[in-house]
Amino acid sequence: MKNVFFLQTLSLIIVTILVTGCASSPVASDATDKTLFSQPIEKVQKVAVESLVVTGFDVTKQEPTYVEGFRPRKVGLLVGSGGETAGIWLTALGANQTEVKVDTAKSLVGIAGQQTWNTEIISEMRKSLNK
C-alpha cells in the first residue's frame, strides 16, 4: 500500500513538472541577427515591449536594455502551441543608434507546436519605428 502511494506521489510530481514546462531562457549569444535602429534606446525599448504584446507575448521583464516575454500555452487538437520565451537585448551605440538582438527559446514541453518569433518581433519593431 505504501508503494502505491509513493508511486502515485512520484507520478504527480513528474506530471506537474512536465505541465509547468521546463521552460528555457533566451540567450543573447544565440541571437544571430543584429538589427540597427536609428532611434534612441528609450524609444526602441518601448517599441520592443509593444512588439512582444502584438506578437502574443505576455511581458515578464522590462529593463532599460532587456525585455522578455512568454507566450501563453494553447492546446490544439493534436499538439499545443505557445510556451516560447523571447528575449530582446538593446545596446545604445550612440544618442540615436540602438542595436537590437532577439532570441526565442523553446520549452521542452510542446516544442513540436512552437516556433521562433525573432523575425516577427523585429518586423513589428520596424513597423512602429518607421511611422
N, C-alpha and C positions, 0 to 999 in steps of 0.2 A: 504494500500500500504506500509506503514511504517512497519507493522507487517511482511509482506512477505520479505522485505529487511532484517529485523532483523533476521528472521529465516534462510534465505539464508546465512547470515554472520556467524551466530552461527554454522550452519551446516558445513560451510567451515573451521571454526576454529577447530571443533571436528574432521573432516576428516584429517586435517593437523597434529593434534596431534597423531592420530592413525597411520597415514602413517609414520611419523618420528619415531615412535616406542616406547615410554615408555620403553626405554632400562634399564635393570638392571645392576648393577655393581657387579663384583665378590667380595666375602668377604673371607678374609683369614681364618676366623673361620669355614667357610663352607667347606674348603678343608680338607677332612677327611683323605686322604692318604698323608704320607710324604715319600719322596724318598731321599736317601742319595747318593751323588756322591763323589767319591774320586778325586776331581779336585778343583782348586782354584775358588773362586766365580766369578772372572772376566771372566774366560773361560766358566763357566756354564751360566753366564748372556748372553754372546754372542750366545751360543748354544740355549738358551731359545728364543731369538729373531728369530734365523733361524728356529726353530721348529714351531713357530707360522706361519711364512711365508709358510713353507712346508705344513702345515695343512689348508691353505687357509685363514688365518687371515691377516688383514692389521694392522701393529703395530701402536698403538696410543700413547703408553707411553714407555719410556726406561729410567729407573733409575738404579743405581747400585744394588739395592736389590728388584726391582719390574719391571715387564714387563707386558704390557697389549696389547691385540689385539681385533679387531672387525671383524667378518665375514660378508662380504657384503651380502645383501639380494638378493635372486633369486626367481623369480616367476615361479612356475611349473604349470602343468595342473590343479591340484586340490588344492594344498597347496604350499605355498612358503617355502623356507628354508633360512638359514642364519639369521643374526641378533643376534647371540650369541656374548658375550664378555668373553674372557678368561683372567684370571689374574694369574701370576706366581710370587710367593714370594720366595726370596732366602735369606738364613741365613748362614753366614760363621760360621762353628763350629771349625775351625782350619785353618791352612795355606792351607791344601789340602783336606778339608772336607766341602761340601756345602749341606745343607738341602733344598729341593725344595717342595713347596706346590702349587698345581694347582686347580683352581676353574673355572667352566664355568657357567656364568649367562645367563639365557634365557630372552628375552624380551617378553612383553605381546603380541605384535602383531607377529603372525607367530609361536607361541610356539609349535603348533602341528607338524611343519616340522623341529623343531630344535632338537639338540642333545647335549649331554655332551661330550666334547672333551678332558677331563683330561687324559684318558688312551692313546689316540693317541699322545698327546703332549709329555707326558713322554716317550713313545716309541721312538718318533723321537729324543728326547734328548739322550736317551740311545744309539741309533744307532750312533749318531755323537760323543758322548764322548767315545765310545768303539772302535773307529777306530784306 
